[in-house]
Amino acid sequence: MAPVDSFFELVQNRRSIYTLSKESTIPDSRVEEIVKEAIKWAPSTFNVQSTRAVVLLKGEHDKLWSIVKKHMDQVPLEEGQKNYMAGRIKGWNASYGTVMWFEDQDALHDLGEKHPMTKPLLTEWSDHSSGINQYIAWTALEAEGLGANLQHFNFHPGITAEVLSTFSLPESWKLKAQLVFGKPTGGPDGEKTFEPLEKRVIVKT
Ligand SMILES: Cc1cc2nc3c(=O)[nH]c(=O)nc-3n(C[C@H](O)[C@H](O)[C@H](O)COP(=O)(O)O)c2cc1C
């Protein structure tokens, strides 16, 4: 098997898994190692390395999802949506851990000062880079038998503010996403469907 085949095997193995338990398939130290490897090797604009991650386990994971629940309970939603959201939050809370992803705005600011031409695009590039970091960790955790799903409770200013204060994080860290993980109790929601590659990839020679 060519090395790229084993890479794509891991790529194909990564799916969004929502049925997760409060158990892990690997020691906490291995989760930490995986997140550190992802952060270390992921590419970033001018190698700025602005991605930050916080791994929440046990009571700390529970704390995050009670913050999300508290704020989401205040959001006016119709009955069906409210019940749906409550069920989803219960599921995230019942998972083993969460990796919270941030982008350090101070690091990006310094890069902008050093290379003024990059300033208008730094936010976009930092989002690209954050996604790459998240993807590596997501794929690696699932390669270790865990399931994971990616959430975005960064749209709510109350949640982002309380996350920073509860976990004593710097104000310059901008919350981007939450990767929830745990031992899978089921598979992905369904077969993955694909748009025709012919319309998505163009090769010109
Ligand atoms: C940038 C990005 C944002 C996403 N946001 C969410 C999200 O907020 N909540 C969620 O449940 N899934 C989210 N997903 C997961 C996608 O819905 C999922 O990756 C897609 O349906 C394909 O399924 P798969 O992950 O099993 O391949 C996100 C994925 C990406 C790449």
The ligand as a Tripos MOL2 file, in Angstrom:
@<TRIPOS>MOLECULE
LIG
   31    33     1     0     0
SMALL
NO_CHARGES

@<TRIPOS>ATOM
      1 C1        -16.5060   24.2230    8.6960 C.3       1 LIG1
      2 C2        -17.4750   23.1890    9.2010 C.ar      1 LIG1
      3 C3        -18.4790   23.5630   10.0600 C.ar      1 LIG1
      4 C4        -19.3310   22.5960   10.6080 C.ar      1 LIG1
      5 N1        -20.2280   22.9680   11.5710 N.ar      1 LIG1
      6 C5        -20.9720   22.0200   12.1760 C.ar      1 LIG1
      7 C6        -21.8030   22.3670   13.2790 C.ar      1 LIG1
      8 O1        -21.8270   23.5210   13.7280 O.2       1 LIG1
      9 N2        -22.5560   21.4000   13.8240 N.ar      1 LIG1
     10 C7        -22.5220   20.1010   13.3810 C.ar      1 LIG1
     11 O2        -23.2120   19.2390   13.9410 O.2       1 LIG1
     12 N3        -21.7000   19.7330   12.3560 N.ar      1 LIG1
     13 C8        -20.9370   20.6620   11.7620 C.ar      1 LIG1
     14 N4        -20.0870   20.3180   10.7280 N.ar      1 LIG1
     15 C9        -20.0760   18.9200   10.2550 C.3       1 LIG1
     16 C10       -20.6910   18.7590    8.8770 C.3       1 LIG1
     17 O3        -22.0950   18.8470    8.9480 O.3       1 LIG1
     18 C11       -20.2510   17.3930    8.3410 C.3       1 LIG1
     19 O4        -18.8450   17.3880    8.2720 O.3       1 LIG1
     20 C12       -20.8240   17.1060    6.9600 C.3       1 LIG1
     21 O5        -22.2150   16.9220    7.0180 O.3       1 LIG1
     22 C13       -20.1990   15.8530    6.3350 C.3       1 LIG1
     23 O6        -20.3480   14.7350    7.1860 O.3       1 LIG1
     24 P1        -19.0870   13.9520    7.7660 P.3       1 LIG1
     25 O7        -18.4120   14.8400    8.7750 O.co2     1 LIG1
     26 O8        -19.6500   12.7170    8.4230 O.co2     1 LIG1
     27 O9        -18.1720   13.6370    6.6310 O.co2     1 LIG1
     28 C14       -19.2200   21.2460   10.2030 C.ar      1 LIG1
     29 C15       -18.2190   20.8870    9.2960 C.ar      1 LIG1
     30 C16       -17.3510   21.8310    8.8230 C.ar      1 LIG1
     31 C17       -16.2330   21.4110    7.8910 C.3       1 LIG1
@<TRIPOS>BOND
     1     1     2 1
     2     2     3 ar
     3     2    30 ar
     4     3     4 ar
     5     4     5 ar
     6     4    28 ar
     7     5     6 ar
     8     6     7 ar
     9     6    13 1
    10     7     8 2
    11     7     9 ar
    12     9    10 ar
    13    10    11 2
    14    10    12 ar
    15    12    13 ar
    16    13    14 ar
    17    14    15 1
    18    14    28 ar
    19    15    16 1
    20    16    17 1
    21    16    18 1
    22    18    19 1
    23    18    20 1
    24    20    21 1
    25    20    22 1
    26    22    23 1
    27    23    24 1
    28    24    25 2
    29    24    26 1
    30    24    27 1
    31    28    29 ar
    32    29    30 ar
    33    30    31 1
@<TRIPOS>SUBSTRUCTURE
     1 LIG1         1 GROUP 0 **** ****
